Amino acid sequence: MEWGLHKKKLVSLNISYSGINELPPELEKLENLHYLGVTNSLIEETPEFVSRMTWLQHVDLSCT
């Protein structure tokens, strides 16, 4: 799947009802991203690269 996450100015990303099972590692390059929300996904564990994104103010990876 092509994510095309080359938008360096993206500050908030919310993916809902997606059915995705992994986050793209390109997210780590989004240094302006402050909010990352993924709901109703198949992601079971937070990817290691997300913990390196120290500039994130809020992360919500939930499966309802």
Secondary structure, DSSP 8 states (H G I E B T S, - for coil): -------TT--EEEEES----S--GGGGG-TT--EEEEES----S--HHHHT-TT-SEEEEE--
